[in-house]
């Protein structure tokens, strides 16, 4: 093999597979010198592109997430009675699981009701079947009865009392308090669906009553009065935005006040310096520069002049009592 052929084999063009995005790189035994700089540049560029492509692939793999929704093939839980041990199915968890399955499968009302009954057993199934066809065909009616019989046992009066006595805690933000109010009112609706029509009014009213700050309560009432068309969440968002602007303004005032409030130690040091300067001025020798207005000699005043001028009218000397 000639020298020219050797150069072509080692330092020639990048193989066609490499140009197409493959990962094959010519294997080199030891250090094989590449005499043509252009070949070296092409090889570096090729390897750089490979690294960039691998980085993009890794980034895409990290950012991608897989969401698993309950499909027709997933086995759903069954509910039978109030839980007696930690492994028993909780009613609210079971209801949420079935609602998610229904939304995923896009079931009709009747299909959803049948799905619920198919996943009931024991006392819970007997309770629903005993209610008749009207209840069995309505998912809302089934859940309402199950909550009443096998739920927490909270009646309407108790749920209402909990909602209308809710107060914002000192360390609780408005968003969390508003979400707590929604949860409390949903429990009322679960017991009696007729309260759903008054949901927005009740939530806005209790937000105004339960807010921890008098300023917040006044602002909520003002917004309810002047912008009655605002939904509960829009009212809450408006209040949060307003509270943030007020807080920012207060922080600016606080910073300004803090900047003008000199620390006590600095005040003491400045006062001590003023005292030292005054003492130094008192102890400094004073140079007498006073002159007599009559004779012009320094060291005495006019009233003490030993040679007072004569009065131009009567020729007598005049001494003034300064």
C-alpha positions as CSV (number, residue, x, y, z in Angstrom):
1,X,0.0,0.0,0.0
2,X,1.4,3.3,-1.0
3,X,1.8,6.4,1.2
4,X,-1.0,8.1,-0.7
5,X,-3.4,5.2,-0.2
6,X,-2.5,5.2,3.5
7,X,-3.4,8.8,3.8
8,X,-6.7,8.3,2.1
9,X,-7.6,5.5,4.5
10,X,-6.8,7.3,7.7
11,X,-7.5,10.9,6.9
12,X,-10.0,10.7,4.1
13,X,-13.6,11.7,4.0
14,X,-15.9,10.7,6.9
15,X,-17.6,7.4,6.1
16,X,-21.1,7.7,4.6
17,X,-22.8,6.1,7.7
18,X,-21.3,8.8,9.9
19,X,-22.6,11.5,7.7
20,X,-26.1,10.1,8.0
21,X,-26.1,10.4,11.7
22,X,-24.8,7.0,12.7
23,X,-22.6,6.4,15.7
24,X,-19.8,4.5,13.9
25,X,-16.4,6.2,14.2
26,X,-13.4,4.7,12.4
27,X,-11.4,2.7,14.9
28,X,-7.8,3.7,15.2
29,X,-5.1,1.5,16.6
30,X,-3.1,3.8,18.9
31,X,-2.4,7.3,17.7
32,X,-2.7,7.6,14.0
33,X,-1.5,10.9,12.7
34,X,-3.9,12.9,10.5
35,X,-1.9,15.0,8.2
36,X,-4.8,16.9,6.5
37,X,-6.2,19.5,9.0
38,X,-9.5,19.6,7.0
39,X,-10.0,15.9,7.8
40,X,-9.4,16.5,11.5
41,X,-11.9,19.4,11.4
42,X,-14.6,17.3,9.8
43,X,-14.1,14.5,12.3
44,X,-14.4,17.0,15.2
45,X,-17.5,18.5,13.7
46,X,-19.0,15.0,13.3
47,X,-18.3,14.0,16.9
48,X,-19.7,17.3,18.1
49,X,-23.0,16.7,16.2
50,X,-23.2,13.3,17.8
51,X,-22.8,14.7,21.3
52,X,-25.4,17.4,20.7
53,X,-27.9,14.8,19.4
54,X,-27.3,12.6,22.4
55,X,-27.8,15.5,24.7
56,X,-31.1,16.4,23.0
57,X,-32.3,12.8,23.3
58,X,-31.4,12.7,27.1
59,X,-33.2,16.0,27.7
60,X,-36.3,14.8,25.9
61,X,-36.3,11.6,28.0
62,X,-36.0,13.5,31.2
63,X,-38.8,15.9,30.4
64,X,-41.3,13.3,29.1
65,X,-43.8,12.0,31.6
66,X,-46.2,9.1,31.4
67,X,-49.7,9.6,32.7
68,X,-51.6,6.4,33.4
69,X,-55.3,6.8,33.5
70,X,-57.7,4.1,34.6
71,X,-58.9,2.4,31.4
72,X,-61.3,-0.4,30.8
73,X,-58.7,-3.0,31.6
74,X,-57.9,-1.6,35.0
75,X,-59.4,-3.5,38.0
76,X,-61.4,-1.0,40.1
77,X,-61.9,-1.3,43.8
78,X,-65.1,-2.5,45.4
79,X,-66.9,-0.9,48.3
80,X,-68.9,-2.8,50.9
81,X,-69.1,-1.0,54.2
82,X,-67.5,1.5,56.6
83,X,-63.8,0.7,57.1
84,X,-62.9,-1.3,60.1
85,X,-59.2,-1.7,59.4
86,X,-56.5,0.2,57.6
87,X,-56.6,-1.9,54.5
88,X,-60.3,-1.3,53.9
89,X,-61.4,1.0,51.0
90,X,-62.4,4.5,52.1
91,X,-65.7,5.7,50.6
92,X,-64.4,9.1,49.2
93,X,-61.4,7.4,47.7
94,X,-63.6,4.8,46.0
95,X,-66.0,7.5,44.7
96,X,-63.1,9.5,43.2
97,X,-61.7,6.3,41.6
98,X,-65.0,5.5,39.9
99,X,-65.5,9.1,38.8
100,X,-62.1,9.2,37.2
101,X,-62.8,5.8,35.4
102,X,-66.1,7.2,34.2
103,X,-64.5,10.4,32.8
104,X,-61.8,8.3,31.1
105,X,-64.2,5.9,29.5
106,X,-66.7,8.7,28.7
107,X,-69.6,6.8,30.2
108,X,-73.2,8.0,30.0
109,X,-75.2,8.5,33.2
110,X,-76.9,5.1,33.0
111,X,-73.6,3.4,32.3
112,X,-71.9,5.2,35.2
113,X,-74.7,4.1,37.5
114,X,-74.3,0.5,36.4
115,X,-70.5,0.7,36.9
116,X,-71.1,1.9,40.5
117,X,-73.5,-1.0,41.3
118,X,-71.1,-3.5,39.7
119,X,-68.4,-2.4,42.1
120,X,-70.6,-2.5,45.2
121,X,-70.8,-5.5,47.5
122,X,-72.0,-6.5,50.9
123,X,-74.2,-4.1,52.9
124,X,-73.5,-1.2,50.5
125,X,-74.9,-3.1,47.5
126,X,-77.9,-4.3,49.4
127,X,-78.6,-0.7,50.5
128,X,-78.6,0.6,47.0
129,X,-80.6,-2.2,45.4
130,X,-83.3,-1.8,48.1
131,X,-83.8,1.8,47.0
132,X,-85.5,1.0,43.8
133,X,-85.0,1.8,40.1
134,X,-85.0,5.6,40.5
135,X,-82.0,5.6,42.8
136,X,-80.2,2.8,40.9
137,X,-80.2,4.8,37.7
138,X,-78.7,8.0,39.1
139,X,-75.0,8.2,40.1
140,X,-75.7,11.3,42.2
141,X,-78.4,9.6,44.1
142,X,-76.3,6.5,44.7
143,X,-73.4,8.5,46.0
144,X,-75.7,10.7,48.2
145,X,-77.1,7.6,49.9
146,X,-73.7,5.9,50.3
147,X,-72.3,9.1,51.9
148,X,-75.3,9.3,54.3
149,X,-75.2,5.7,55.3
150,X,-71.6,4.7,55.1
151,X,-69.8,8.1,55.2
152,X,-68.6,10.1,58.2
153,X,-72.2,10.3,59.5
154,X,-72.1,14.2,59.4
155,X,-75.6,15.6,59.1
156,X,-76.6,18.8,57.3
157,X,-76.8,20.9,60.4
158,X,-73.2,19.9,61.4
159,X,-71.9,20.5,57.9
160,X,-73.5,24.0,57.9
161,X,-72.2,24.8,61.3
162,X,-68.6,23.9,60.3
163,X,-68.8,26.0,57.2
164,X,-70.3,29.1,58.7
165,X,-67.9,29.0,61.7
166,X,-64.8,28.7,59.6
167,X,-62.2,31.4,60.3
168,X,-58.9,32.1,58.6
169,X,-56.0,31.2,60.9
170,X,-53.3,33.8,61.6
171,X,-50.7,31.8,59.7
172,X,-53.0,30.8,56.8
173,X,-53.0,32.5,53.5
174,X,-56.1,33.6,51.6
175,X,-55.8,30.9,48.9
176,X,-55.6,28.1,51.4
177,X,-58.5,29.5,53.4
178,X,-60.7,29.9,50.3
179,X,-60.0,26.2,49.3
180,X,-60.9,25.1,52.8
181,X,-64.2,27.0,52.4
182,X,-64.9,25.2,49.1
183,X,-64.3,21.8,50.7
184,X,-66.6,22.6,53.6
185,X,-69.4,23.8,51.3
186,X,-69.0,20.7,49.0
187,X,-69.8,18.6,52.1
188,X,-73.1,20.5,52.4
189,X,-73.9,19.9,48.8
190,X,-73.1,16.2,49.1
191,X,-75.7,16.0,51.8
192,X,-78.3,18.2,50.1
193,X,-77.8,19.0,46.5
194,X,-80.3,21.9,46.6
195,X,-77.6,24.0,48.3
196,X,-75.6,24.0,45.1
197,X,-77.6,26.9,43.7
198,X,-76.5,29.2,46.6
199,X,-72.8,28.2,46.4
200,X,-71.2,31.4,45.1
201,X,-73.1,33.7,47.4
202,X,-72.4,31.5,50.5
203,X,-68.7,31.2,49.7
204,X,-68.2,35.0,49.1
205,X,-70.2,35.8,52.2
206,X,-68.1,33.5,54.4
207,X,-64.9,34.7,53.0
208,X,-65.9,38.2,54.1
209,X,-66.9,36.9,57.5
210,X,-63.9,34.6,58.1
211,X,-61.0,36.7,56.9
212,X,-58.5,37.2,59.6
213,X,-57.9,40.9,59.0
214,X,-60.4,43.8,59.4
215,X,-58.9,45.4,56.4
216,X,-59.4,42.3,54.3
217,X,-63.0,42.0,55.4
218,X,-63.8,45.6,54.5
219,X,-62.2,45.2,51.1
220,X,-64.1,41.9,50.4
221,X,-67.4,43.5,51.3
222,X,-66.6,46.5,49.0
223,X,-65.8,44.1,46.1
224,X,-69.0,42.2,46.7
225,X,-71.0,45.4,46.7
226,X,-69.3,47.0,43.7
227,X,-68.5,44.0,41.6
228,X,-71.3,41.6,42.4
229,X,-70.8,39.7,39.1
230,X,-67.4,38.4,40.3
231,X,-67.2,34.7,40.9
232,X,-65.9,33.4,44.3
233,X,-62.5,32.5,42.8
234,X,-62.3,35.8,40.8
235,X,-63.1,37.7,44.0
236,X,-60.4,35.8,45.9
237,X,-57.8,36.4,43.1
238,X,-58.7,40.1,43.1
239,X,-58.2,40.3,46.8
240,X,-54.9,38.4,46.7
241,X,-53.7,40.9,44.0
242,X,-54.8,43.8,46.1
243,X,-53.3,42.4,49.2
244,X,-50.0,41.9,47.4
245,X,-49.9,45.5,46.2
246,X,-50.7,46.8,49.7
247,X,-48.0,44.6,51.2
248,X,-45.4,45.8,48.6
249,X,-46.2,49.4,49.5
250,X,-45.9,48.7,53.2
251,X,-42.6,47.0,52.6
252,X,-41.3,50.1,50.7
253,X,-42.4,52.4,53.6
254,X,-40.8,50.0,56.1
255,X,-37.5,50.1,54.1
256,X,-37.6,53.9,54.0
257,X,-38.3,54.1,57.7
258,X,-35.6,51.6,58.5
259,X,-33.1,53.5,56.4
260,X,-33.8,56.7,58.4
261,X,-33.7,55.0,61.7
262,X,-30.0,55.1,62.7
263,X,-28.9,52.4,65.0
264,X,-28.7,53.4,68.7
265,X,-24.9,52.8,68.8
266,X,-24.4,55.2,65.9
267,X,-26.5,57.9,67.6
268,X,-24.5,57.5,70.8
269,X,-21.2,57.8,68.9
270,X,-22.4,60.9,67.1
271,X,-23.6,62.6,70.3
272,X,-20.3,61.8,72.0
273,X,-18.4,63.4,69.2
274,X,-20.5,66.5,69.4
275,X,-19.8,66.7,73.2
276,X,-16.1,66.2,72.6
277,X,-16.1,69.0,70.0
278,X,-17.9,71.4,72.4
279,X,-15.5,70.6,75.2
280,X,-12.6,71.2,72.9
281,X,-14.0,74.6,71.9
282,X,-14.5,75.6,75.6
283,X,-10.9,74.6,76.5
284,X,-9.4,76.3,73.4
285,X,-7.5,79.5,74.3
286,X,-9.6,82.5,73.3
287,X,-7.9,85.4,71.5
288,X,-9.2,88.8,72.6
289,X,-9.8,90.9,69.5
290,X,-12.1,93.6,71.0
291,X,-11.3,97.2,70.4
292,X,-12.5,100.3,72.1
293,X,-14.7,102.4,69.9
294,X,-13.3,105.6,71.3
295,X,-9.6,105.2,71.4
296,X,-9.2,102.2,69.1
297,X,-7.0,100.3,71.6
298,X,-7.5,96.5,72.0
299,X,-8.2,95.0,75.4
300,X,-11.1,97.0,76.7
301,X,-14.6,98.2,75.8
302,X,-15.8,101.7,75.2
303,X,-17.4,101.9,78.6
304,X,-14.1,101.1,80.3
305,X,-12.0,103.4,78.1
306,X,-9.4,105.3,80.2
307,X,-9.3,108.1,77.7
308,X,-12.9,108.8,76.7
309,X,-13.6,111.3,74.0
310,X,-15.2,114.7,75.0
311,X,-18.8,115.4,74.2
312,X,-18.8,117.7,71.2
313,X,-21.7,119.8,72.6
314,X,-20.5,120.5,76.2
315,X,-16.9,119.4,76.1
316,X,-17.4,116.8,78.8
317,X,-16.4,113.2,78.5
318,X,-19.1,110.6,77.9
319,X,-19.2,107.1,79.2
320,X,-21.9,104.8,77.9
321,X,-23.4,102.1,80.1
322,X,-23.2,99.2,77.6
